[in-house]
Amino acid sequence: MFYSRDFDDDFKLKIGFFHFSSCSGCQISFLDMFEDAVEVLDAVELVYSNMLTKKEEIPEMNVAFVEGAFCLEDKRHTELAREIVEKTQMIVTVGGCASFGGVRRFSVGGQAPQPAHQSFVPITEVEILRPKIKYAIPGCPPNPSLLYNFMLALLEVNEEFLQPFEYMVLTKDASGFDVIKEVVSKGLCVGCGTCVTACPSGALTFNQTYNKPMFEASFCVHCGSCLGACPQSFKPYPQPVYF
């Protein structure tokens, strides 16, 4: 990983945003983030975006933010993946589709794949990209404020803030079931309801009687928002021992 303290005052972090198969909502959130990010614009240079730049060739960059699922039948996806690997130092997957498969993998929410394109996998499972994937940002789409704080942490090398996003790369389910299994079932839930408010699909509801979240799997779009928002997740608690 590069470190900002190794650069001179004139250094600008060169970033690009790449689109695979998705609704482009993550990139829109990314662009919305810049409305409140005036203070970091002098330290960041957007060198590639299919929405904002007209460059046909992909330039070299420090960080590639990638949204959308990878289509196994689409040769253009393979070509783009190879070029990203060649041109960037680090990859950050943005949103549920790129990080965990999301609606593209589970065909949830009326976004079924096209007949000719049936096999979608998250970017985190594409073998040629995996060595350069450092962080995964959950959400469907991620909140612009989350993206802004992530960008600040990246520039400041705030490893404590970035660590959960590093763990997210290895997360497989990224659903409300993770909250139930990893937080509620282990007695770590404090009943704050943050996971419920973070859920974009209503898959999590709050049980007022027990002060705990309840999960309806059929509504889940596997975006990871709930697990990423939970203040009790990604903490180095000792695993419980059952007798």
Phi, psi and omega per residue, in radians:
M1 nan 2.492 3.071
F2 -1.364 2.731 3.130
Y3 -2.227 2.223 -3.059
S4 -1.093 -0.492 -3.104
R5 -1.235 -0.217 3.121
D6 -1.477 -0.136 -3.060
F7 -1.755 2.777 3.090
D8 -1.413 3.115 -3.044
D9 -1.174 -0.381 -3.110
D10 -1.530 -0.041 -3.090
F11 -1.185 2.415 3.014
K12 -2.156 2.321 3.115
L13 -1.264 2.019 -3.125
K14 -1.502 2.085 -3.096
I15 -2.177 2.716 3.058
G16 -2.398 2.738 3.117
F17 -2.185 2.185 -3.041
F18 -2.081 2.505 -3.042
H19 -2.032 2.174 2.993
F20 -1.848 -2.228 -3.100
S21 -1.698 1.878 3.136
S22 -2.935 -3.083 -3.116
C23 -1.557 -0.007 -3.107
S24 1.269 0.129 3.132
G25 -1.084 -0.583 -3.134
C26 -1.190 -0.683 3.131
Q27 -1.209 -0.613 3.086
I28 -1.117 -0.738 3.074
S29 -1.083 -0.678 3.121
F30 -1.086 -0.747 3.134
L31 -1.227 -0.627 3.082
D32 -1.093 -0.531 -3.133
M33 -1.043 -0.574 -3.059
F34 -1.213 -0.292 3.083
E35 -1.110 -0.544 -3.138
D36 -1.854 0.176 -3.015
A37 -1.986 0.554 -3.115
V38 -1.018 -0.626 -3.063
E39 -1.224 -0.262 3.132
V40 -1.884 -0.092 -3.076
L41 -1.126 -0.465 3.124
D42 -1.334 -0.144 3.132
A43 -1.933 -0.046 -3.075
V44 -2.234 2.443 3.058
E45 -2.207 2.056 3.093
L46 -1.432 1.840 -3.040
V47 -1.686 -0.248 3.133
Y48 -2.721 2.342 3.034
S49 -2.873 2.312 3.141
N50 -1.205 -0.256 3.121
M51 -1.648 -0.579 -2.982
L52 -1.965 -0.333 -3.131
T53 -2.032 2.747 -3.133
K54 -1.922 0.282 -3.105
K55 -1.256 2.279 3.098
E56 -1.490 -0.593 3.111
E57 -1.692 2.488 -3.137
I58 -1.476 2.108 3.126
P59 -1.414 2.965 3.067
E60 -1.276 2.560 -3.086
M61 -2.651 2.904 3.111
N62 -1.457 -0.785 -3.061
V63 -2.308 2.293 3.046
A64 -1.912 2.032 3.023
F65 -1.569 2.189 -3.025
V66 -2.134 2.239 3.068
E67 -2.013 2.716 3.036
G68 1.641 2.771 3.114
A69 -1.525 2.724 -3.132
F70 -1.593 2.183 3.122
C71 -1.606 2.105 -3.079
L72 -1.215 -0.381 -3.137
E73 -1.594 -0.117 -3.047
D74 -1.711 1.922 -3.114
K75 -1.121 -0.507 3.136
R76 -1.123 -0.587 3.103
H77 -1.141 -0.703 3.121
T78 -1.121 -0.767 3.128
E79 -1.111 -0.735 3.131
L80 -1.139 -0.720 3.140
A81 -1.068 -0.752 3.137
R82 -1.125 -0.665 -3.133
E83 -1.225 -0.655 3.106
I84 -1.080 -0.755 3.132
V85 -1.044 -0.681 -3.104
E86 -1.268 -0.542 -2.949
K87 -1.790 -0.141 -3.051
T88 -2.182 2.704 3.090
Q89 -1.536 -0.566 -3.047
M90 -2.543 2.527 3.092
I91 -2.025 2.360 3.037
V92 -2.112 2.071 3.095
T93 -1.441 2.396 -3.047
V94 -2.096 2.091 3.074
G95 1.606 2.929 -3.058
G96 -1.109 -0.689 -3.089
C97 -1.115 -0.795 -3.108
A98 -1.298 -0.616 -3.039
S99 -1.513 -0.647 -3.009
F100 -2.328 -0.116 -3.093
G101 1.933 -0.735 3.044
G102 0.893 -2.558 -3.087
V103 -1.187 -0.399 3.129
R104 -1.218 -0.614 3.139
R105 -1.396 -0.693 -3.016
F106 -1.737 -0.050 3.129
S107 0.889 0.806 -3.133
V108 -1.839 2.542 3.061
G109 1.490 0.447 3.085
G110 1.228 0.399 3.139
Q111 -2.072 0.919 -3.130
A112 -1.158 2.594 3.137
P113 -1.108 2.746 3.045
Q114 -1.193 2.676 -3.095
P115 -0.954 -0.642 -3.111
A116 -1.429 -0.254 -3.119
H117 -2.122 1.676 -3.000
Q118 -1.928 -0.350 -3.025
S119 -1.941 1.916 3.142
F120 -2.112 2.362 3.095
V121 -2.279 2.680 3.091
P122 -1.187 2.727 3.126
I123 -1.039 -0.551 -3.119
T124 -1.147 -0.217 3.137
E125 -1.888 0.103 3.101
V126 -1.505 2.017 -2.942
E127 -1.012 -0.723 -3.077
I128 -1.258 -0.318 -3.139
L129 -1.653 -0.473 -3.000
R130 -0.938 -0.718 -3.115
P131 -1.031 -0.432 -3.095
K132 -1.806 -0.027 3.124
I133 -1.400 2.045 -3.094
K134 -1.814 -0.704 -3.071
Y135 -2.357 2.665 3.047
A136 -2.241 2.200 -3.133
I137 -1.802 2.103 -3.117
P138 -1.359 2.965 3.050
G139 2.249 2.703 3.099
C140 -2.517 1.309 -0.116
P141 -1.548 2.996 3.061
P142 -1.127 2.585 3.083
N143 -1.188 2.366 3.113
P144 -0.948 -0.594 3.122
S145 -1.136 -0.645 3.097
L146 -1.136 -0.749 3.124
L147 -1.123 -0.673 3.121
Y148 -1.126 -0.824 3.134
N149 -1.136 -0.607 3.077
F150 -1.109 -0.754 3.138
M151 -1.091 -0.727 3.095
L152 -1.078 -0.782 -3.138
A153 -1.103 -0.630 3.125
L154 -1.156 -0.727 3.141
L155 -1.207 -0.613 -3.104
E156 -1.576 -0.045 -3.058
V157 0.925 0.876 3.120
N158 -1.476 1.516 -3.017
E159 -1.147 -0.531 3.124
E160 -1.127 -0.726 3.119
F161 -1.243 -0.645 -3.052
L162 -1.373 -0.344 -3.034
Q163 -0.999 -0.774 3.112
P164 -1.036 -0.596 3.131
F165 -1.233 -0.488 3.062
E166 -1.247 -0.701 3.074
Y167 -1.098 -0.604 -3.086
M168 -1.063 -0.466 3.131
V169 -1.052 -0.547 -3.092
L170 -1.657 -0.051 -3.127
T171 -1.278 2.328 -3.065
K172 -1.727 -0.854 -3.035
D173 -1.441 -0.831 3.133
A174 0.887 0.905 -3.121
S175 -2.360 3.097 3.068
G176 -1.057 -0.417 3.098
F177 -1.101 -0.576 3.090
D178 -1.090 -0.699 3.126
V179 -1.119 -0.757 3.132
I180 -1.139 -0.791 -3.055
K181 -1.285 -0.790 -3.000
E182 -1.593 -0.339 -3.077
V183 -2.068 -1.047 -3.065
V184 -1.139 -0.873 -3.069
S185 -1.167 -0.332 3.131
K186 -1.702 0.150 3.078
G187 1.286 0.374 -3.087
L188 -1.717 -0.207 -3.089
C189 -1.215 2.323 3.123
V190 -1.822 0.065 3.080
G191 1.246 0.524 -3.087
C192 -1.378 -0.418 3.122
G193 1.396 0.154 -3.125
T194 -1.084 -0.668 -3.139
C195 -1.105 -0.637 -3.126
V196 -1.167 -0.787 -3.136
T197 -1.211 -0.437 -3.138
A198 -1.396 -0.405 -3.066
C199 -1.200 2.143 -3.108
P200 -1.451 -0.183 -3.017
S201 -2.021 -0.005 -3.128
G202 1.335 0.317 3.134
A203 -1.261 -0.421 3.107
L204 -1.917 2.292 3.043
T205 -2.202 2.897 -3.071
F206 -1.909 2.195 3.106
N207 -1.513 1.900 -3.086
Q208 -1.178 -0.450 -3.122
T209 -1.234 -0.773 -3.073
Y210 -1.799 -0.070 -3.113
N211 0.958 0.773 3.137
K212 -2.445 2.682 3.097
P213 -1.305 2.653 3.037
M214 -2.120 2.553 -2.995
F215 -2.096 2.266 3.037
E216 -1.981 1.805 -2.985
A217 -1.078 -0.544 -3.066
S218 -1.174 -0.319 3.127
F219 -1.646 -0.178 -2.991
C220 -1.290 2.351 3.074
V221 -1.841 0.159 3.038
H222 0.926 0.921 -3.126
C223 -1.732 -0.270 3.111
G224 1.432 0.075 -3.093
S225 -1.058 -0.728 -3.071
C226 -1.128 -0.811 -3.113
L227 -1.180 -0.661 3.126
G228 -1.185 -0.532 -3.104
A229 -1.471 -0.445 -3.061
C230 -1.090 2.146 -3.121
P231 -1.232 -0.222 -3.124
Q232 -1.709 -0.059 3.128
S233 -1.515 2.795 3.084
F234 1.028 0.553 3.060
K235 -1.869 2.565 -3.074
P236 -1.356 0.922 3.095
Y237 -1.262 2.543 3.004
P238 -1.195 2.468 -3.135
Q239 -1.204 2.418 -3.125
P240 -1.157 2.587 3.105
V241 -1.939 2.202 -3.110
Y242 -1.811 2.402 -3.106
F243 -1.811 nan nan
